[in-house]
Amino acid sequence: MEKTRKILLSEKEMPTKWYNIMADMPNKPMPPLHPATKKPIGPEDLAPIFPMELIKQEVATDRYIEIPEEVQDLYKTYRPSPLFRAYNLEKSLGTKSKIYYKHEGLSYAGSHKANTAIPQAYYNKLEGVKRIITETGAGQWGSALSFACQYFGIDLEVFMVRISYDQKPSRKLMMNTYGAQVTASPSDRTKFGREILEKHPDSPGSLGIAISEAMEIAVQDSDTKYALGSVLNHVLLHQTIIGQEAVLQMEIAGELPDVIVGCFGGGSNFAGISFPFLKLNFTEGKNIRFIAVEPASCPKLTRGKFMYDFGDTSGMTPLLPMYTLGHNFIPAAIHAGGLRYHGAGVLVSQLLKDNLIEARSKKQKECFEAGVLFARTEAIIPAPESNYAIATAIEEAKMADEEGVSKTILFNLSGHGHFDLTSYDKYFGGNLEDHELTNEEIEKSLSEIS
Ligand SMILES: *Cc1c(COP(=O)(O)O)cnc(C)c1O
């Protein structure tokens, strides 16, 4: 039989609405609480930091939300993204299972982050916002938002987690090229940054700290808003373009996945590939499994606690009901910078709590080994984050072989690793360390939140 390696959709077939899982999930998430009053927050509480349209999307319960035409236009610079059957990888594993992947590394940013950067910049522009402040971990979110802001005529300032700033100078230069200003975090630009530097002059930074710095500046200026690249409901909503395309592409392939895998930082690419397929479980009685994969060094889903916690370190954000390691948690300096976040998105946390999805953790060496095998078979160098999904897809294929069954596995390739080659160099040189937290470390971090 003829092999189809690459399943493409035409521009005309690109979905024109985002899918909102809030409409179909059995238990709706608990509300975010005001950090001071501990009462559920209203739209006006968020108005200083987000444009109203995004606040509406944050709480919307409509099943579908229209993608504005200007956003669709810019999506089409890289969408629909291809879905591949990993024949070469399957062959090298000698597996009976079928492995598919959705390639989100072809956007201008090199990752799925562009899918939400574009609409976020667009809605800010509609409401007359002149400047956005954001944070970035590995640099992918900052790069994605830099171009989107440039396109819509908004100034962008980015607080980049110190360790990534040092590990990945090219990501910073990419943001500069698209016109953004980049500061290493913690910085002396904010009160909170100065406090951290005083106590820990060599702090590697964390996403939680960078979010606090960005928000501190954003709330001081009425023409300035803040933007977040993961975790929040509206971000996960925008990413459902991935899974909706993948549903159509798997139909063309004539298959329904048995298992869907995504790596997990705050939950946006995992939600993006999963939610439109979860809809099939909810509304058509399908029985697809979903696995979110996180680093063993930052295991909020598998070893954290489900409770109200802050999204940032200084406690400026609303309290969110989520799986968390505590907002003071500073993860080890593993190379999957995008997965080093202390908490999990509210929607994904609720779904995990209700056992509608699964979570797994992995150490980084196994993931790099899988990433290198993938590069050498499928000809794409994956982002270190995506390696967690690849390693799990391979693990699922091997487990199926041991059981003597053939499964259809789909994973999201969240980005390419062209800016991350020094981490591959470390892997080849035997200089990557595996980190695993002790129970004491986790309990200590969790005990600091009430
Ligand atoms: C940011 C990022 C992630 C992790 O973030 P999620 O919101 O969990 O998707 C994963 N992979 C890549 C390539 C990223 O840029």
The ligand as an SDF file (V2000), in Angstrom:
LIG
                    3D

 15 15  0  0  0  0  0  0  0  0999 V2000
    6.3930   26.9850   26.2260 C   0  0  0  0  0  0  0  0  0  0  0  0
    6.6580   25.6700   25.6150 C   0  0  0  0  0  0  0  0  0  0  0  0
    6.2080   24.4750   26.1960 C   0  0  0  0  0  0  0  0  0  0  0  0
    5.5080   24.4150   27.5120 C   0  0  0  0  0  0  0  0  0  0  0  0
    4.3980   25.2300   27.6800 O   0  0  0  0  0  0  0  0  0  0  0  0
    2.9230   24.6720   27.6260 P   0  0  0  0  0  0  0  0  0  0  0  0
    2.0980   25.8710   27.8980 O   0  0  0  0  0  0  0  0  0  0  0  0
    2.7780   23.6200   28.6630 O   0  0  0  0  0  0  0  0  0  0  0  0
    2.7160   24.1430   26.2550 O   0  0  0  0  0  0  0  0  0  0  0  0
    6.4580   23.2960   25.5300 C   0  0  0  0  0  0  0  0  0  0  0  0
    7.1260   23.2560   24.3790 N   0  0  0  0  0  0  0  0  0  0  0  0
    7.5780   24.3790   23.7740 C   0  0  0  0  0  0  0  0  0  0  0  0
    8.3200   24.2660   22.4900 C   0  0  0  0  0  0  0  0  0  0  0  0
    7.3450   25.6200   24.3750 C   0  0  0  0  0  0  0  0  0  0  0  0
    7.7650   26.7250   23.7840 O   0  0  0  0  0  0  0  0  0  0  0  0
  1  2  1  0
  2  3  1  0
  2 14  2  0
  3  4  1  0
  3 10  2  0
  4  5  1  0
  5  6  1  0
  6  7  2  0
  6  8  1  0
  6  9  1  0
 10 11  1  0
 11 12  2  0
 12 13  1  0
 12 14  1  0
 14 15  1  0
M  END
$$$$
